[in-house]
């Protein structure tokens, strides 16, 4: 087996060296490197050694591959590996197994999740296959992670990554939306401030169906570059937002998507023990429309809502909820159900 030429030979040379130092490749020159697509923030390769099973290697990019200019610190790669390390001790099946990391080169290796055994949740939802049992498992697993990390005194310092979280989440989403919706700027900046100041659990930061594989042992969370000790409402709102957007995209599947929303919330709520559940729900309900508006008018709009009428519907509902917030997720889903199913 001969190595495959990669687009940037200098990058590949450094990755080969990192893997050799990790002890994962006896002779990196004999391995085949296959670029994986789908992400905008990292260089991800499947490594196929001459001997032994395939695995993945990942290194963060300093400039993300989106239409608007978007930079982020590359050290986020190491915090992602830390997230897998921590969560792998809590719910081993919830994250890929970490195989090694190179702090100097900001590279880490993890197990390869074969598509024969794992399917992408986003693909199911875009195809109109919204299964409430899957959503319930995601909510339960996310709640377990949050509950366990709320009581670990080492994590606030270990994941003191506020600047990275701001660069990857608060600025390109909420602040970018505020620049396009000046009349709602105060509300959106208020969400930024409250999210930034709330520090209670280990937050993944990108709990999106595109980062959730459904495998034989349940959902697996990928792409934890935004890991931060912060507000659990962000993870919950981020995931729920995608279920609402998929409902807009696939109107025929909207009732099933909304049932997934409710199932995920119920399973997650059952795990909340670090603060009053109503407080988490209130912050989530307030944050949710800000994230919805951001996926239309922020730096990273969802690629599947291409019709003007779909974008206008999201703007209309989210702007109304930002102007007059509701405090419960039951109220939120009722508003969306009225828009989508009547």
C-alpha positions as CSV (number, residue, x, y, z in Angstrom):
1,X,0.0,0.0,0.0
2,X,1.4,3.4,-1.0
3,X,0.7,6.7,0.6
4,X,-1.9,8.9,-1.1
5,X,-0.7,12.4,-2.1
6,X,-2.6,15.0,0.0
7,X,-3.4,18.6,-1.1
8,X,-0.8,20.1,1.2
9,X,2.4,18.1,1.4
10,X,3.7,20.2,4.4
11,X,0.6,19.5,6.4
12,X,0.7,15.8,5.6
13,X,4.4,15.6,6.6
14,X,3.6,17.1,10.0
15,X,0.7,14.8,10.5
16,X,2.9,11.8,9.6
17,X,5.4,12.9,12.1
18,X,2.8,13.4,14.8
19,X,1.4,9.9,14.2
20,X,4.9,8.4,14.4
21,X,5.5,10.1,17.7
22,X,2.2,8.8,19.0
23,X,3.3,5.3,18.1
24,X,0.4,4.8,15.9
25,X,2.3,4.2,12.6
26,X,5.5,2.2,12.6
27,X,6.3,3.5,9.1
28,X,4.1,6.5,8.2
29,X,5.3,6.4,4.5
30,X,3.4,3.2,3.9
31,X,0.0,4.5,5.2
32,X,-2.7,5.8,2.9
33,X,-4.4,9.1,3.9
34,X,-7.9,9.8,2.7
35,X,-9.4,13.3,3.2
36,X,-12.8,13.3,4.8
37,X,-15.4,15.9,3.7
38,X,-18.3,17.6,5.6
39,X,-16.5,19.8,8.1
40,X,-15.6,23.5,7.7
41,X,-13.2,23.9,10.6
42,X,-10.7,21.1,10.5
43,X,-8.5,18.9,8.4
44,X,-9.7,15.4,9.0
45,X,-8.2,12.3,7.4
46,X,-8.9,8.6,7.5
47,X,-5.6,6.8,8.0
48,X,-5.2,3.3,6.5
49,X,-2.0,1.7,7.8
50,X,-0.3,-1.1,5.9
51,X,-1.1,-3.3,8.9
52,X,-3.9,-2.8,11.3
53,X,-7.3,-1.1,11.4
54,X,-8.1,2.3,10.0
55,X,-8.4,5.4,12.3
56,X,-8.9,9.1,12.0
57,X,-6.6,12.0,12.5
58,X,-7.7,15.6,13.0
59,X,-6.1,19.0,13.0
60,X,-7.9,22.3,13.4
61,X,-7.7,25.0,10.6
62,X,-6.9,28.6,11.5
63,X,-9.5,29.9,9.0
64,X,-12.8,28.1,8.6
65,X,-14.1,27.1,5.2
66,X,-17.2,29.3,5.0
67,X,-18.3,32.2,2.8
68,X,-17.6,34.9,5.4
69,X,-14.1,35.4,6.9
70,X,-13.9,33.4,10.2
71,X,-10.8,32.7,12.2
72,X,-10.5,30.6,15.3
73,X,-7.6,29.5,17.6
74,X,-6.1,26.2,16.5
75,X,-5.6,25.1,20.1
76,X,-9.3,24.2,20.2
77,X,-8.2,20.9,18.7
78,X,-6.6,19.9,22.1
79,X,-9.7,20.9,24.0
80,X,-11.7,18.6,21.7
81,X,-9.4,15.7,22.6
82,X,-9.8,16.6,26.2
83,X,-13.6,16.5,25.8
84,X,-13.4,13.0,24.4
85,X,-11.1,12.0,27.3
86,X,-13.5,13.3,30.0
87,X,-16.7,12.1,28.4
88,X,-15.2,8.8,27.5
89,X,-14.9,8.1,31.2
90,X,-18.5,9.0,31.9
91,X,-20.3,7.4,29.0
92,X,-17.7,5.5,27.0
93,X,-20.0,4.9,24.0
94,X,-20.9,8.6,23.7
95,X,-17.7,9.7,22.0
96,X,-15.0,8.2,19.7
97,X,-12.2,6.4,21.5
98,X,-9.1,8.7,21.8
99,X,-6.0,7.0,20.4
100,X,-3.3,9.6,20.9
101,X,-2.5,13.3,20.7
102,X,0.4,15.6,19.9
103,X,0.2,18.8,21.9
104,X,3.0,20.6,20.0
105,X,1.4,20.0,16.6
106,X,-2.2,20.3,17.8
107,X,-3.1,16.9,16.2
108,X,-5.0,14.0,17.7
109,X,-6.1,10.6,16.5
110,X,-9.4,8.7,17.3
111,X,-11.1,5.6,16.2
112,X,-12.8,5.4,12.8
113,X,-16.6,4.9,13.0
114,X,-17.4,2.7,10.0
115,X,-20.5,3.8,8.0
116,X,-21.4,0.1,7.9
117,X,-22.1,0.3,11.6
118,X,-22.8,4.0,12.2
119,X,-25.1,6.4,10.3
120,X,-25.3,10.2,10.5
121,X,-28.3,11.5,12.3
122,X,-28.5,14.5,9.9
123,X,-28.9,12.3,6.9
124,X,-31.8,10.6,8.6
125,X,-33.5,13.9,9.4
126,X,-32.9,15.4,5.9
127,X,-34.5,12.3,4.4
128,X,-37.6,12.8,6.6
129,X,-36.7,10.0,9.0
130,X,-37.3,11.6,12.4
131,X,-37.3,8.9,15.1
132,X,-38.3,10.1,18.5
133,X,-36.4,7.1,20.1
134,X,-33.1,8.5,18.7
135,X,-33.9,12.0,19.9
136,X,-34.7,10.6,23.3
137,X,-31.3,8.8,23.4
138,X,-29.5,12.0,22.5
139,X,-31.3,13.9,25.2
140,X,-30.6,11.3,27.8
141,X,-26.9,11.0,26.9
142,X,-26.4,14.8,26.8
143,X,-28.1,15.1,30.2
144,X,-25.9,12.4,31.7
145,X,-22.8,14.2,30.5
146,X,-23.9,17.5,31.9
147,X,-25.0,16.1,35.2
148,X,-21.7,14.2,35.7
149,X,-19.5,17.2,34.8
150,X,-21.3,19.7,36.9
151,X,-19.8,18.1,40.0
152,X,-16.2,17.8,38.8
153,X,-14.1,20.6,40.4
154,X,-11.3,20.2,37.9
155,X,-13.3,21.0,34.8
156,X,-13.9,24.8,35.1
157,X,-10.1,25.4,34.9
158,X,-9.4,22.6,32.4
159,X,-12.1,24.0,30.0
160,X,-11.6,27.7,30.7
161,X,-12.0,28.3,26.9
162,X,-14.2,31.3,26.9
163,X,-12.3,33.1,24.1
164,X,-12.4,30.1,21.8
165,X,-16.1,29.6,22.5
166,X,-16.7,33.2,21.7
167,X,-14.8,33.0,18.5
168,X,-16.5,29.9,17.3
169,X,-20.0,30.3,18.6
170,X,-21.1,33.6,20.2
171,X,-19.5,36.0,17.6
172,X,-20.3,34.1,14.3
173,X,-23.8,33.2,15.4
174,X,-25.5,35.7,17.8
175,X,-23.3,38.7,17.3
176,X,-23.3,38.3,13.5
177,X,-27.1,38.1,13.5
178,X,-27.2,41.2,15.7
179,X,-25.3,43.1,13.0
180,X,-28.0,42.2,10.4
181,X,-30.9,42.8,12.8
182,X,-30.1,46.1,14.5
183,X,-33.6,46.3,16.1
184,X,-32.9,43.1,17.9
185,X,-29.2,43.8,18.8
186,X,-29.9,44.4,22.4
187,X,-31.8,41.1,22.9
188,X,-29.1,39.2,21.0
189,X,-26.2,40.8,22.9
190,X,-28.1,40.1,26.1
191,X,-28.1,36.4,25.1
192,X,-24.3,36.6,24.5
193,X,-23.7,38.1,27.9
194,X,-25.9,35.6,29.8
195,X,-24.4,32.6,28.0
196,X,-20.8,33.8,28.6
197,X,-21.4,34.4,32.3
198,X,-23.2,31.1,33.0
199,X,-20.7,28.3,33.9
200,X,-22.2,25.1,35.2
201,X,-21.3,22.0,33.1
202,X,-19.0,20.8,30.4
203,X,-20.5,22.0,27.2
204,X,-19.9,20.3,23.8
205,X,-20.8,23.5,21.9
206,X,-21.8,21.8,18.6
207,X,-24.5,19.3,19.4
208,X,-25.8,19.2,15.9
209,X,-27.2,16.2,13.9
210,X,-24.2,16.5,11.6
211,X,-22.0,15.7,14.5
212,X,-24.0,12.8,15.9
213,X,-23.6,9.2,14.6
214,X,-26.2,6.7,15.5
215,X,-24.4,3.4,16.3
216,X,-25.1,0.0,17.9
217,X,-24.6,1.5,21.3
218,X,-26.5,4.7,20.8
219,X,-25.6,8.2,19.7
220,X,-21.9,9.2,19.4
221,X,-21.0,12.9,19.7
222,X,-18.3,14.1,17.3
223,X,-16.6,17.5,16.7
224,X,-16.1,18.9,20.2
225,X,-13.9,21.8,19.1
226,X,-16.1,24.3,21.0
227,X,-15.8,22.4,24.3
228,X,-16.2,24.9,27.2
229,X,-17.2,24.8,30.8
230,X,-20.3,26.9,30.6
231,X,-24.1,27.0,30.1
232,X,-25.8,23.7,29.5
233,X,-28.7,25.6,27.8
234,X,-26.4,26.2,24.9
235,X,-26.0,22.5,24.0
236,X,-29.7,21.9,24.5
237,X,-30.8,24.9,22.4
238,X,-28.2,24.2,19.7
239,X,-29.5,20.7,19.1
240,X,-33.2,21.6,19.4
241,X,-32.7,24.4,16.9
242,X,-31.7,21.9,14.2
243,X,-34.8,19.8,14.8
244,X,-36.9,22.9,14.2
245,X,-34.9,23.8,11.0
246,X,-35.3,20.3,9.7
247,X,-39.1,20.6,10.3
248,X,-39.1,23.7,8.1
249,X,-37.1,22.0,5.4
250,X,-39.2,18.8,5.4
251,X,-42.8,20.0,6.0
252,X,-44.2,16.5,5.6
253,X,-41.9,15.3,8.4
254,X,-42.6,18.4,10.6
255,X,-44.9,16.5,13.1
256,X,-42.2,13.8,13.6
257,X,-39.4,16.4,14.0
258,X,-41.5,18.2,16.6
259,X,-42.1,14.9,18.4
260,X,-38.3,14.4,18.4
261,X,-38.0,17.9,19.9
262,X,-40.3,17.0,22.8
263,X,-38.7,13.6,23.3
264,X,-35.3,15.0,23.5
265,X,-36.4,17.7,26.0
266,X,-38.2,15.2,28.2
267,X,-35.2,12.8,28.4
268,X,-32.8,15.6,29.1
269,X,-34.9,17.3,31.7
270,X,-35.1,14.0,33.7
271,X,-31.3,14.2,34.1
272,X,-31.1,17.8,35.4
273,X,-29.9,17.8,39.0
274,X,-27.3,20.6,39.2
275,X,-29.8,23.5,39.2
276,X,-33.5,23.9,39.0
277,X,-34.7,22.4,35.7
278,X,-37.0,25.4,35.1
279,X,-33.9,27.7,35.1
280,X,-32.2,25.6,32.4
281,X,-35.4,25.5,30.3
282,X,-35.9,29.2,30.6
283,X,-32.4,30.0,29.3
284,X,-32.8,27.4,26.5
285,X,-36.2,28.9,25.4
286,X,-34.7,32.4,25.3
287,X,-31.5,31.3,23.5
288,X,-33.3,29.1,20.9
289,X,-34.7,31.8,18.6
290,X,-31.3,33.6,18.6
291,X,-29.6,30.5,17.3
292,X,-32.5,30.0,14.8
293,X,-32.0,33.5,13.4
294,X,-28.3,33.0,13.3
295,X,-28.6,29.9,11.1
296,X,-30.2,32.2,8.5
297,X,-28.4,35.4,8.9
298,X,-25.2,34.5,10.8
299,X,-21.8,33.5,9.4
300,X,-22.8,29.8,9.1
301,X,-26.3,29.6,7.5
302,X,-27.7,26.1,7.1
303,X,-27.1,25.0,3.6
304,X,-30.5,23.2,3.1
305,X,-32.9,26.1,3.7
306,X,-32.5,27.6,0.2
307,X,-36.1,28.7,-0.5
308,X,-36.9,32.4,0.3
309,X,-40.2,31.3,2.0
310,X,-38.4,29.0,4.3
311,X,-35.9,31.6,5.3
312,X,-38.6,34.2,5.8
313,X,-40.6,31.8,8.0
314,X,-37.6,31.2,10.3
315,X,-36.9,34.9,10.5
316,X,-40.5,35.7,11.3
317,X,-40.9,33.2,14.1
318,X,-37.5,33.8,15.6
319,X,-37.7,37.6,15.5
320,X,-41.1,37.4,17.2
321,X,-39.7,35.1,20.0
322,X,-36.7,37.4,20.5
323,X,-39.0,40.4,20.8
324,X,-41.4,38.6,23.2
325,X,-39.6,35.6,24.7
326,X,-41.4,32.6,26.1
327,X,-40.1,30.8,29.2
328,X,-40.8,27.2,28.4
329,X,-40.0,24.8,25.6
330,X,-43.6,23.6,25.5
331,X,-44.6,27.1,24.5
332,X,-41.8,27.2,21.9
333,X,-42.8,24.0,20.2
334,X,-46.5,25.0,20.3
335,X,-45.7,28.1,18.3
336,X,-43.7,26.2,15.7
337,X,-46.4,23.5,15.5
338,X,-49.0,26.2,14.7
339,X,-46.7,27.6,11.9
340,X,-45.8,24.2,10.4
341,X,-48.7,21.9,10.8
342,X,-51.8,24.0,10.4
